[in-house]
């Protein structure tokens, strides 16, 4: 008995209106992409056979049934709904009122057994007048204009509540709906998940296309198996591990960018299906394997099955990353250790150079005059190494071999550079270096080592690292030009870097020219980073050429031999001292020195003996000198004696001569007696 | 040579005065040190070479400081060698610090003491800012004075200090009474007001010093000349005047005149030859035909003992027959 004027739906041509009998249980409208099944519990057998899936083009197979009569009620705005008794009997538990252009919920009389109520596609703004339908299990209010969840407090049996595509701003007033199984709130304006903790039977919760920015407050939903959060603005997810049954979680088209923001998912053992597509995280290179690695329980990712292959790859990649992290950690440890060692060496060096007072082991950096260099005041050098960036690259272990890091010295080989810190490091040259490592080294860097000590190991360097072409010196106490002479014994040097720090020789105007001059046979390319030009070579020759000329041509022969001999003697001495000397090597050395002498005889005169050696030699000579002195004194004494005697003889001779003659004449005066005397003498002799 | 003075001295003193013993001792010492090498070519030749090099002034190259300092001849040779080797540095116009000059000195004598160089630098810089740059000629001349007359200068310094303090070392030896009265005057007030000491007083003291001194000192006449030009002078003023006085330079005989300090045509030619040999350099300079004859060039300066009389090799050809055998054995 619907009055004609309330039969409002006939105006709509497109939809075949039959709000009466057909028992279509409509699923909530979902975005184009996916279909969702609503599987309800078997406890509601009345619906199990009647579930149909819809796509958006709803094809109604309408059944013509009795019409529903909407009569007016006593209240002017609420229509009263009545059905024919036949319908009531046929479909006693379901009532469909979709597309009825309803703006309010009508009062439904006499339908207390109603279990399914469908209000889809209306204009209802408030849920009202259904409090009496206390048997209601299924309530569909999809696509209305509801702004607030209300009026449901009596529906204690409600199992399915579909409120999609409304204008609901917050989840509330669901306290009594403890049996709720499916709650669909998609397409609303909800900003926060709240007031759902009591829904312990809830299995499906759809909050897609809302305004959620984060996910938490999910405790209490002990039955939840599916949670749809697509198309929100979610940046992080929490509490998912409190959902013991959650199997499917859809997070597509949100704002998740790191795994840390969803890390609780890793702890959820029930999750088997997850989507992240449309999030920034899905664009990352590490996305897939990070997810797979952290969520081993996953079966589907982004609606695609996770294959064993993928899982394996993920774990492999993850392992590699782990290793890389460990490696870089090790590197940084090593770096730190190196830095500390270098600091230590620097401090020792400063002590040695009398730059800081011996007593203070703490950070007292007083600058004190060193007795040797009053005009070169240095600050402590430790401050120069606060962060040793070093030549380490945190690559793979092949590139870096950090060796013997002890407290007093540091030896490090990094690709093509051998770095030595502290005088103890020089001993490392004795080690057995692999031919490959040693062959790759082209740069040798000395720091915090006295140059005089370096000089003594240069022959070793020459042999062990034959390809070393670039030498760097820092804090090595290079003070004299003469010291560069020592470098001439090397095979070849292409580049030389003398750091001004700790090497006063760099302050001299002429040092570069001297180096070029003395080491001209190397044809050096660069000194301290600047290229060597032809002009430099000419200038060097011009400045010091005469020195070489004088040294070679004006020295007497024996001096030349003795100086050269010294150099060769030293080399031989070294060779004899090394263990495992090979005779072939000796010859090579010989040839080398011969060749060297042949190339620049004039420069070979310019040698450098370290101060200690020099003093040693002078000491040795002292003995000889003393002997010579004594010897000469004896000679002089003899000579003067002889001279004196000679002079005395000169003086006395005339007198002596006269006496001799007189004696002789006197003897021969008496011929006879003289003859007798002579004969007597002859017989006596026999 | 055969003057009666020569015979007047007792033998030992005569030898000592001529430093013959020093050289003999050194020669024997060198012989002992290098006997393996020298025995190859004979002792006689060694002695010849040695004394030739002493004559030429090359014996001090790369020797220890104690030897270089031993005789005036050694010192003069060393100065000359230094000039010869590093004249090019001066010619280039570089101004160097005291340390760098010291470095250059050490190239020729590894254990040359720093104090001497410092003292020489003080003369140039008038005891001022010791890190100043000095020109080659300034340094060389000052160094010459300091090194050659080091003992003399020490005594002079002592005298100067005494004079400054008012003490007069000459009170014992008073030539004239009038000058004695002069000295009675307490110069304390004067010294504090005016700088230095009275030149005449100073001059007299120095004269006495020269007479007494057994080691070398500059010709007294020249010293007097230096002091006669001024009224008062300071110690370093005196030294600077000494160093720049060309008469003293000539008397020393080690270095050419100040004006000629940068000139050494023989070495310049040698240098050109060396430069032509620098690898990669296009030989633009025409080969000097005279360069080959360099060793035979007679020096323009007559009577100077410093010119290399012969190239070292030529000595062999002119020595007596005993060394000819060793020549052949070498080939």
Interface residues (C-beta under 8 A of the other chain):
Chain A: X375 X480 X481 X482 X504 X505 X507 X508 X509 X510 X520 X523 X534 X537 X538 X539 X541 X542 X543 X544 X545 X546 X547 X548 X549 X550 X551 X553 X554 X555 X556 X557 X558 X559 X561 X562 X563 X565 X605 X606 X609 X614 X618 X621 X624 X625 X627 X628 X629 X631 X632 X635 X636 X639 X640 X643 X644
Chain B: X11 X12 X15 X21 X24 X25 X26 X28 X29 X30 X32 X33 X34 X37 X38 X41 X46 X49 X50 X52 X53 X56 X58 X59 X61 X62 X64 X81 X84 X85 X86 X87 X88 X89 X92 X94 X95 X96 X97 X99 X100 X103 X104 X106 X107 X110 X111 X130 X131 X267 X270 X271 X274 X275 X278 X279 X280 X281 X308 X311 X312
